[in-house]
């Protein structure tokens, strides 16, 4: 059902409320990933990409929904580069 008439509209996300729900879902997955990584601060991406360490594996139990949100976020990140 569409949002109120005063709600902003974006051709990709629809209403501002839809965009907010997407942001909240991404933030929820981000928070879970941060917890899995020990809540350490994010690294500068080039330092991370060029690092030779951090090759140990982690087992992360995420729901299918969370994995799909993570994949979506990765796709959007690639588009923004």
Secondary structure, DSSP 4 states (H G I P E B T S, - for coil): ----TTS-EETTTEEHHHHHHHHHHHHHHHHHHHHHTTTPPPPPHHHHHH-S-----------HHHHHHHHHHHHHHHHH-
